[in-house]
Amino acid sequence: MLKLRNIIIIILSLFIVTGCFKSDEEKRQDKVNKILNHMEKEYGEKFYMSSPFGGRGQNDDLRILVKPLRYKGTPKEYDNFYEDYAFIKTDGKTGDGFGTVYLKEGAEEYFKPKLRELFGENILVAIEPEGYYEKWNFKEEMNRRKQVYDNYPEGKYSPLSGGIYIFGRVESESDREYYRKQIYEFIQYLKAENMFDYVDIYIAIIDERMLLPNAKQRFLQGESHKELNFNQSKALLNKQLSLANKEFELMTQVKKNEKLNSFNRSSDFKRISGVMLSTKIASPKFVGNFFRQDLVDEIFDGKKEYDKLEDVKFTGLDYRKW
């Protein structure tokens, strides 16, 4: 009996010693696995750690960045727009902020049909509902927010923000007015969908020939543009793009979609190339709650209800800097 007891003690001691002598890397991997298990249980799909550096929250033991496994092998694998944090606390509790990514995906799918109806197939949507959320479904979350806005109108709320990128042509004043009208119609759609209370969205019209292979390098970064002033460089760009008309006509929609899907929303649109028109759509509640009046006038040209076409104003930009 004594011998059996001694054997049991030895076995238990081995388990304890083994646990105590786990390497730091093994302990860290255990925490990562707990976080990933939490993500799978919470969202019903497998995740992977996209970065070990997820910042630091209060009482965090470990915080990492994660993405769904379905992103592997797609452009989203390398796009930080589609990742967010997950953590394990010092008390062993797990959590995350990944619902924001589902809201981004939901916003894209929600707005695409209307945007394609207004602007055609060649569009990119990078819209996100900023701030606190309770639901992962985009429409349900926006309905929830609308109720909060109505019940507590004195509050300051995070906006529906981001960008919409439309690939088309602006070669005449009629083209310019066409896009003004279409953008105006999109704003009326936002109002009808009860999504206009807090909006801060950038809309850019980009020359569709920028979808051609290596367009930025071919048309905007060549030796031929060096030492030219803005007007000279713009004239050269127009000539180069005109020579690419036939090539673009032969480009299939499949190839256009491949190029559209290759854009990195977290980096490419910080300096987007070939913008012909752009405008900032900001709701009166948003600008009124977050900006001084002088900045409202300077940045947004005053508060606008967007109840007339003239409220949609375009910004003149140097196309070489986008």
C-alpha positions as CSV (number, residue, x, y, z in Angstrom):
1,M,0.0,0.0,0.0
2,L,2.9,2.3,0.9
3,K,4.6,1.5,-2.3
4,L,1.5,2.3,-4.3
5,R,1.1,5.6,-2.5
6,N,4.7,6.5,-3.3
7,I,4.2,5.7,-7.0
8,I,1.2,8.0,-7.1
9,I,3.1,10.8,-5.4
10,I,5.9,10.4,-7.9
11,I,3.5,10.6,-10.9
12,L,1.8,13.6,-9.5
13,S,5.1,15.3,-8.9
14,L,6.1,14.7,-12.5
15,F,2.9,16.4,-13.7
16,I,3.6,19.4,-11.5
17,V,7.2,19.7,-12.4
18,T,6.4,19.4,-16.1
19,G,3.9,22.2,-15.8
20,C,6.2,24.4,-13.9
21,F,9.0,24.0,-16.4
22,K,7.0,24.9,-19.5
23,S,8.9,27.4,-21.6
24,D,7.6,30.9,-22.0
25,E,6.9,30.1,-25.7
26,E,4.8,27.1,-24.7
27,K,2.9,29.1,-22.1
28,R,2.3,31.9,-24.7
29,Q,1.0,29.3,-27.3
30,D,-1.4,27.9,-24.7
31,K,-2.8,31.4,-24.3
32,V,-3.1,31.9,-28.0
33,N,-4.9,28.6,-28.4
34,K,-7.4,29.6,-25.7
35,I,-8.0,32.9,-27.5
36,L,-8.5,31.1,-30.9
37,N,-10.9,28.6,-29.2
38,H,-12.9,31.5,-27.8
39,M,-13.1,33.0,-31.3
40,E,-14.3,29.8,-32.9
41,K,-17.0,29.4,-30.2
42,E,-18.1,33.0,-30.4
43,Y,-18.3,33.3,-34.2
44,G,-18.7,29.8,-35.5
45,E,-15.6,29.7,-37.7
46,K,-11.9,29.1,-37.3
47,F,-9.4,31.9,-36.8
48,Y,-5.7,32.3,-36.9
49,M,-3.3,34.8,-35.3
50,S,-2.5,37.4,-37.9
51,S,-0.1,39.4,-35.6
52,P,1.2,38.8,-32.1
53,F,1.1,42.6,-31.5
54,G,-2.4,43.6,-30.6
55,G,-1.8,46.4,-28.3
56,R,-2.5,46.3,-24.6
57,G,-5.8,46.6,-22.6
58,Q,-6.5,46.8,-18.9
59,N,-5.6,43.6,-17.1
60,D,-4.6,41.9,-20.4
61,D,-2.4,38.9,-20.1
62,L,-2.1,38.6,-23.9
63,R,-3.7,40.6,-26.8
64,I,-3.2,39.5,-30.4
65,L,-4.7,40.4,-33.8
66,V,-6.8,37.7,-35.5
67,K,-8.5,36.9,-38.8
68,P,-10.8,34.2,-40.0
69,L,-9.1,31.2,-41.6
70,R,-11.2,31.7,-44.7
71,Y,-9.1,34.8,-45.5
72,K,-6.0,32.6,-46.1
73,G,-5.1,32.7,-49.8
74,T,-7.2,35.8,-50.5
75,P,-6.3,39.5,-50.6
76,K,-7.8,39.9,-47.2
77,E,-5.0,37.9,-45.7
78,Y,-2.7,40.9,-46.1
79,D,-5.3,43.6,-45.5
80,N,-5.3,45.1,-42.0
81,F,-8.8,46.5,-42.6
82,Y,-10.1,43.0,-42.0
83,E,-8.4,42.2,-38.7
84,D,-9.0,43.1,-35.1
85,Y,-7.9,42.2,-31.6
86,A,-8.7,39.3,-29.2
87,F,-7.3,38.8,-25.7
88,I,-7.0,36.8,-22.6
89,K,-7.1,38.5,-19.2
90,T,-5.0,37.8,-16.2
91,D,-7.9,36.0,-14.7
92,G,-8.2,33.7,-17.7
93,K,-11.3,35.3,-19.3
94,T,-11.2,35.8,-23.0
95,G,-12.8,38.4,-25.3
96,D,-12.4,40.3,-28.6
97,G,-13.4,43.3,-30.7
98,F,-13.7,41.4,-34.0
99,G,-17.4,42.2,-34.4
100,T,-16.2,45.4,-36.1
101,V,-14.9,43.4,-39.0
102,Y,-18.2,41.6,-39.5
103,L,-19.8,45.0,-39.5
104,K,-17.4,46.2,-42.2
105,E,-18.1,43.1,-44.3
106,G,-21.8,43.6,-43.7
107,A,-21.7,47.3,-44.7
108,E,-20.0,46.3,-47.9
109,E,-22.6,43.7,-48.8
110,Y,-25.4,46.0,-47.8
111,F,-24.4,49.0,-49.9
112,K,-23.0,47.2,-53.0
113,P,-26.4,46.6,-54.7
114,K,-27.4,50.3,-54.5
115,L,-24.0,51.6,-55.4
116,R,-23.8,49.3,-58.5
117,E,-27.3,50.5,-59.5
118,L,-26.1,54.1,-59.3
119,F,-22.5,53.8,-60.5
120,G,-22.0,50.5,-62.3
121,E,-20.0,47.4,-61.4
122,N,-16.6,49.0,-60.8
123,I,-16.8,50.1,-57.2
124,L,-15.0,49.5,-53.9
125,V,-16.6,49.9,-50.5
126,A,-14.6,50.5,-47.3
127,I,-17.3,51.6,-44.8
128,E,-17.4,50.9,-41.1
129,P,-19.6,51.9,-38.2
130,E,-17.2,53.3,-35.7
131,G,-17.4,53.1,-32.0
132,Y,-19.4,50.9,-29.6
133,Y,-21.5,48.1,-31.0
134,E,-23.8,45.4,-29.7
135,K,-24.7,43.4,-32.8
136,W,-22.5,41.9,-35.6
137,N,-25.2,42.1,-38.2
138,F,-24.8,45.5,-40.0
139,K,-28.5,46.3,-40.5
140,E,-29.5,45.2,-37.0
141,E,-26.7,47.3,-35.5
142,M,-27.7,50.4,-37.5
143,N,-31.3,49.9,-36.4
144,R,-30.1,49.7,-32.8
145,R,-28.1,52.9,-33.2
146,K,-31.0,54.8,-34.8
147,Q,-33.1,54.0,-31.7
148,V,-30.4,55.3,-29.4
149,Y,-30.0,58.5,-31.5
150,D,-33.8,59.1,-31.3
151,N,-34.0,58.3,-27.6
152,Y,-30.9,60.3,-26.6
153,P,-30.6,63.1,-29.2
154,E,-28.2,65.1,-27.0
155,G,-25.5,62.4,-27.2
156,K,-22.3,62.4,-29.3
157,Y,-22.0,59.3,-31.4
158,S,-19.4,57.8,-33.6
159,P,-20.2,58.0,-37.3
160,L,-20.6,55.7,-40.2
161,S,-17.3,56.4,-41.8
162,G,-14.9,55.3,-44.5
163,G,-14.8,55.6,-48.2
164,I,-16.5,54.7,-51.5
165,Y,-14.3,54.4,-54.6
166,I,-16.0,54.6,-58.0
167,F,-14.1,53.8,-61.2
168,G,-15.5,55.7,-64.1
169,R,-14.8,58.7,-66.5
170,V,-14.9,62.4,-66.0
171,E,-14.1,64.0,-69.3
172,S,-16.7,66.8,-69.5
173,E,-19.0,69.0,-67.4
174,S,-21.9,66.7,-68.1
175,D,-19.9,63.8,-66.6
176,R,-19.2,65.9,-63.5
177,E,-22.9,66.7,-63.1
178,Y,-23.8,63.1,-63.6
179,Y,-21.7,62.1,-60.6
180,R,-23.1,64.9,-58.6
181,K,-26.6,63.7,-59.2
182,Q,-25.7,60.0,-58.5
183,I,-24.0,60.9,-55.2
184,Y,-27.0,63.0,-54.3
185,E,-29.2,60.0,-54.9
186,F,-27.1,57.8,-52.7
187,I,-27.4,60.3,-49.9
188,Q,-31.2,60.2,-50.2
189,Y,-30.9,56.4,-50.0
190,L,-29.0,56.7,-46.8
191,K,-31.7,59.0,-45.4
192,A,-34.5,56.5,-46.5
193,E,-32.6,53.7,-44.8
194,N,-32.3,55.7,-41.5
195,M,-28.5,55.7,-41.7
196,F,-27.8,59.4,-42.3
197,D,-27.8,60.7,-38.7
198,Y,-24.1,60.3,-38.2
199,V,-22.2,60.0,-41.5
200,D,-18.6,60.9,-42.4
201,I,-17.9,59.2,-45.8
202,Y,-15.3,60.1,-48.5
203,I,-16.4,59.4,-52.1
204,A,-13.8,59.4,-54.9
205,I,-14.4,59.1,-58.7
206,I,-11.2,57.4,-60.1
207,D,-10.4,57.1,-63.8
208,E,-11.4,53.6,-64.7
209,R,-8.3,53.0,-66.8
210,M,-6.4,52.9,-63.5
211,L,-7.7,49.3,-63.4
212,L,-5.3,48.4,-66.1
213,P,-2.3,46.3,-65.1
214,N,0.5,48.4,-63.5
215,A,-1.5,51.5,-64.2
216,K,0.0,53.6,-61.4
217,Q,3.6,52.9,-62.6
218,R,2.7,53.3,-66.3
219,F,0.7,56.5,-66.1
220,L,1.8,58.4,-62.9
221,Q,5.3,57.5,-61.9
222,G,7.3,57.3,-65.1
223,E,10.3,59.5,-66.0
224,S,8.1,61.4,-68.4
225,H,6.3,63.2,-65.5
226,K,9.4,64.5,-63.8
227,E,10.2,68.2,-64.0
228,L,6.7,68.9,-65.3
229,N,4.3,71.4,-63.6
230,F,0.8,70.3,-62.7
231,N,-0.9,71.3,-65.9
232,Q,1.8,69.8,-68.1
233,S,1.8,66.6,-66.2
234,K,-2.0,66.4,-66.3
235,A,-2.0,67.0,-70.1
236,L,0.6,64.2,-70.4
237,L,-1.6,61.9,-68.3
238,N,-4.6,62.5,-70.4
239,K,-2.6,61.7,-73.5
240,Q,-1.3,58.5,-72.0
241,L,-4.7,57.4,-70.8
242,S,-6.2,58.1,-74.2
243,L,-3.7,55.8,-75.8
244,A,-4.8,53.1,-73.3
245,N,-8.5,53.3,-74.3
246,K,-8.4,50.3,-76.7
247,E,-6.6,48.2,-74.1
248,F,-9.3,49.1,-71.5
249,E,-12.1,48.3,-73.9
250,L,-10.6,44.8,-74.3
251,M,-10.3,44.3,-70.6
252,T,-12.9,41.8,-69.4
253,Q,-15.1,42.3,-66.3
254,V,-13.4,39.3,-64.8
255,K,-10.0,41.0,-65.0
256,K,-11.5,44.3,-63.7
257,N,-12.9,42.4,-60.7
258,E,-9.5,40.8,-60.1
259,K,-7.9,44.2,-60.0
260,L,-10.7,45.6,-57.7
261,N,-10.3,42.7,-55.3
262,S,-6.5,43.2,-55.2
263,F,-6.8,46.6,-53.6
264,N,-5.6,46.8,-50.0
265,R,-8.2,48.9,-48.1
266,S,-5.8,49.6,-45.2
267,S,-3.0,51.1,-47.4
268,D,-3.8,51.6,-51.0
269,F,-6.6,54.2,-50.4
270,K,-4.4,56.4,-48.3
271,R,-2.7,57.5,-51.5
272,I,-5.1,56.4,-54.2
273,S,-4.1,57.3,-57.7
274,G,-6.1,58.8,-60.6
275,V,-8.8,60.6,-58.6
276,M,-10.8,62.9,-60.9
277,L,-13.5,64.0,-58.4
278,S,-13.9,63.7,-54.7
279,T,-16.3,64.8,-52.0
280,K,-16.8,64.5,-48.3
281,I,-20.3,63.6,-47.2
282,A,-20.9,64.6,-43.6
283,S,-24.3,64.8,-41.8
284,P,-25.2,67.9,-39.9
285,K,-25.4,66.1,-36.6
286,F,-21.9,64.7,-37.0
287,V,-20.2,68.0,-37.9
288,G,-22.2,69.9,-35.4
289,N,-21.2,67.6,-32.5
290,F,-17.5,67.1,-33.3
291,F,-16.3,70.4,-34.9
292,R,-16.1,74.1,-34.1
293,Q,-18.1,76.2,-36.4
294,D,-15.1,77.7,-38.1
295,L,-13.8,74.2,-38.9
296,V,-17.3,73.2,-40.1
297,D,-17.1,76.0,-42.6
298,E,-13.5,75.3,-43.5
299,I,-13.6,71.6,-43.9
300,F,-17.2,70.8,-44.8
301,D,-18.3,74.1,-46.3
302,G,-20.9,74.5,-43.5
303,K,-23.6,72.2,-42.3
304,K,-25.6,70.8,-45.2
305,E,-28.8,68.8,-45.2
306,Y,-28.2,67.5,-48.7
307,D,-31.7,68.4,-49.7
308,K,-30.6,69.9,-53.0
309,L,-28.0,68.9,-55.7
310,E,-25.8,72.0,-55.0
311,D,-25.0,70.6,-51.5
312,V,-22.8,68.0,-53.2
313,K,-19.5,69.9,-53.8
314,F,-16.4,68.4,-55.3
315,T,-12.9,69.0,-54.1
316,G,-10.1,69.9,-56.6
317,L,-7.0,67.7,-55.9
318,D,-3.6,67.1,-57.4
319,Y,-4.1,63.6,-59.0
320,R,-0.3,62.8,-58.6
321,K,-0.6,62.8,-54.7
322,W,-3.3,60.2,-54.3
